[in-house]
Amino acid sequence: MRGNELLQGLLEAFRQAMPQVNFRAAYEPGAVPRLGEKILAAGSVLKEKSAGESWEVKLGFTLYLPRSARPGAEEGVLAGMDQAAGTLDANLAEMERGAAAVDKATGRIAVSCWYLFTPPGQTGGTGSKKSYPVWINDQELRVSGWKASQGEKARALRAVGEDEPFLMQNKNEYTVELQGLSGAEGLGEWTDFTLRLGGQAGEYRHCRWKSFSAGGAGTLTGILVKEE
């Protein structure tokens, strides 16, 4: 069936993009996932319907974090999944994401996401290039894709006249690559701006460009702040 074909195709796309994550089909109902030291992402077909040449498939995935995972470790994986989902030979009509919470069966932090697919070209013309919204300082732009990678940056707070820090603040700093950025005239000169990616919770603050090209490719760093 089309749903299973899309699921297998998407799992393969995820594996190629992020070999450090264990992607697989969902376990049987009632089965407890086997969790190791990798992030586990299990997917299934949630809904499938068709009428004539029109069809709709909704795929769902649950990410399980290992106990050793740093806070926010799922964000880079989810951003990579969002990008890879746009590479299938189907129209990615909608993306949704749930909040991270403790899974009762495993005791691990888990977060779910959903992707709704329709026939290629169903929205826009056949062969039209997919694009996704991002907001830079609340200005809506479009990109063809993005990739986010996480790194931890520690900030030392010291009292005036003291050499030893009285507090170390660990903040999650990300490097975000934006591809096919359109409507970006003059953005390469911006510093200390905010960035929000469509379908992702929270926003990146205190962003600065590491590189920016007139062709619409940019790499920036920023601190991810999750919404309460």
C-alpha positions in Angstrom: 0.0 0.0 0.0 1.1 3.6 -0.6 1.4 4.4 3.1 3.9 1.6 3.8 5.9 2.5 0.7 6.1 6.1 1.9 7.1 5.0 5.4 9.9 2.8 4.1 11.1 5.5 1.8 11.1 8.0 4.6 12.9 5.7 7.0 15.6 5.2 4.3 15.9 8.9 3.7 16.3 9.5 7.5 18.9 6.7 7.8 21.0 8.2 5.0 20.8 11.7 6.5 21.4 10.8 10.1 23.2 7.4 10.5 23.8 8.3 14.2 20.1 7.7 14.9 18.3 4.4 15.1 15.3 4.7 12.7 12.9 1.8 12.4 9.2 0.9 12.0 7.1 1.2 15.1 6.9 -1.8 17.5 3.8 -3.9 17.8 1.1 -2.4 20.1 1.9 -3.1 23.7 5.6 -3.9 23.0 8.2 -1.9 25.0 10.9 -0.4 22.7 14.4 -1.6 23.2 16.5 1.4 23.9 20.2 1.7 23.6 22.7 4.6 23.6 21.4 6.0 20.3 18.3 8.1 19.9 15.5 5.8 18.7 12.9 7.0 16.2 10.0 4.6 15.5 7.5 5.4 12.7 4.1 4.1 11.5 1.3 4.9 9.1 -1.3 6.8 11.1 -3.8 7.5 8.3 -4.3 6.6 4.7 -7.2 7.5 2.4 -7.7 7.9 -1.4 -10.4 9.1 -3.8 -9.7 8.8 -7.5 -6.3 10.2 -8.2 -6.2 12.1 -4.9 -4.7 10.5 -1.8 -3.5 11.4 1.6 -1.1 9.6 3.9 -0.1 10.7 7.5 3.0 9.2 9.0 3.9 9.5 12.7 7.2 9.1 14.5 8.2 8.9 18.2 11.7 9.8 19.3 13.1 8.2 22.4 16.1 9.8 24.0 18.8 7.8 25.8 19.5 8.7 29.4 22.8 10.2 28.5 21.2 12.7 26.0 21.8 16.4 26.7 18.7 18.6 27.0 17.4 19.6 23.6 19.3 16.8 21.8 16.1 16.0 19.9 15.9 19.4 18.2 18.7 18.7 15.7 17.3 15.3 14.8 13.8 16.7 14.3 15.1 19.5 12.1 16.9 16.9 10.0 13.8 14.8 9.7 11.8 17.8 8.6 14.3 18.5 5.9 14.6 14.9 4.7 10.8 14.5 4.6 10.7 17.2 1.9 12.9 15.0 -0.4 10.3 12.3 -1.1 8.5 12.0 -4.4 5.3 13.3 -2.7 4.0 16.7 -1.6 4.8 17.4 2.1 1.5 19.2 2.9 1.8 19.6 6.7 4.3 19.0 9.5 3.4 18.9 13.2 5.4 18.3 16.4 4.4 17.5 19.9 6.0 18.5 23.2 8.7 16.4 24.8 7.4 14.4 27.8 8.3 11.3 29.8 7.1 8.1 28.2 5.4 5.9 30.8 6.4 2.6 29.3 10.2 3.3 29.0 10.7 6.1 31.5 12.6 8.0 28.8 12.0 11.5 27.4 10.0 11.1 24.1 8.7 13.5 21.5 6.3 12.8 18.6 6.1 14.4 15.1 3.7 13.9 12.1 4.0 14.3 8.4 1.1 14.6 6.0 1.8 13.7 2.3 -0.4 14.2 -0.8 0.4 13.5 -4.5 3.3 15.4 -6.1 2.2 18.8 -7.5 -1.2 18.7 -5.7 -0.5 22.1 -4.3 1.3 24.3 -6.8 2.2 23.0 -10.3 3.7 19.6 -11.0 7.4 19.7 -10.4 7.2 22.8 -8.3 10.0 23.2 -5.9 9.2 22.7 -2.3 9.8 25.5 0.1 9.3 26.0 3.9 8.7 29.1 6.0 11.3 30.6 8.4 11.2 33.9 10.3 14.2 36.1 10.8 13.3 38.9 13.3 9.6 38.1 12.5 10.2 38.7 8.8 8.8 35.6 6.9 11.1 34.1 4.3 11.2 30.9 2.4 13.9 28.2 2.2 14.3 25.0 0.3 15.7 23.2 3.4 17.7 23.5 6.6 20.1 21.5 8.7 20.7 22.2 12.4 23.6 20.7 14.5 24.0 21.1 18.2 27.0 22.0 20.3 27.2 23.1 24.0 28.7 26.4 25.0 29.5 27.2 28.6 29.4 30.8 29.8 31.2 31.8 33.0 29.7 34.5 35.2 32.2 36.3 37.5 31.7 38.9 40.1 33.5 42.2 39.6 37.2 41.8 40.7 37.0 38.0 41.0 38.9 35.5 38.9 36.8 32.5 39.8 33.3 32.2 38.3 30.4 31.9 40.7 28.1 30.3 38.0 28.5 28.4 34.8 25.6 28.7 32.4 25.4 25.9 29.9 23.4 27.0 26.8 22.6 25.0 23.8 24.3 26.7 20.8 23.3 25.4 17.3 24.8 25.9 13.9 22.0 26.2 11.4 22.5 25.9 7.6 19.7 27.5 5.4 19.4 26.5 1.8 17.6 28.3 -1.0 16.9 31.4 1.2 14.6 33.8 -0.8 13.6 37.4 -0.1 16.9 37.8 1.8 18.1 41.1 0.5 20.4 42.8 3.1 20.1 40.0 5.6 23.8 39.2 5.3 24.6 42.4 7.2 22.4 41.6 10.2 23.8 40.6 13.6 22.2 39.5 16.9 18.9 38.5 15.3 16.3 35.8 16.0 15.4 32.8 13.8 12.3 30.5 13.9 12.0 27.5 11.7 8.5 26.4 10.4 7.2 23.5 12.4 9.8 23.7 15.1 9.1 24.7 18.7 11.2 27.6 20.2 13.4 30.0 18.5 17.1 30.7 18.0 18.3 33.9 19.6 21.5 36.0 19.4 22.1 34.7 15.9 25.1 35.7 13.9 26.1 34.7 10.3 29.1 32.5 9.9 28.7 32.7 6.1 26.1 34.2 3.7 26.0 34.1 0.0 24.0 36.1 -2.6 22.8 32.7 -3.9 20.6 32.2 -0.8 22.8 29.9 1.3 23.6 30.9 4.8 25.2 29.4 7.9 24.5 30.9 11.3 25.0 30.2 15.0 22.3 30.8 17.7 21.1 29.8 21.1 17.9 27.7 21.0 15.3 28.8 23.5 12.3 26.6 23.9 8.8 28.0 24.3 7.3 27.4 27.8 
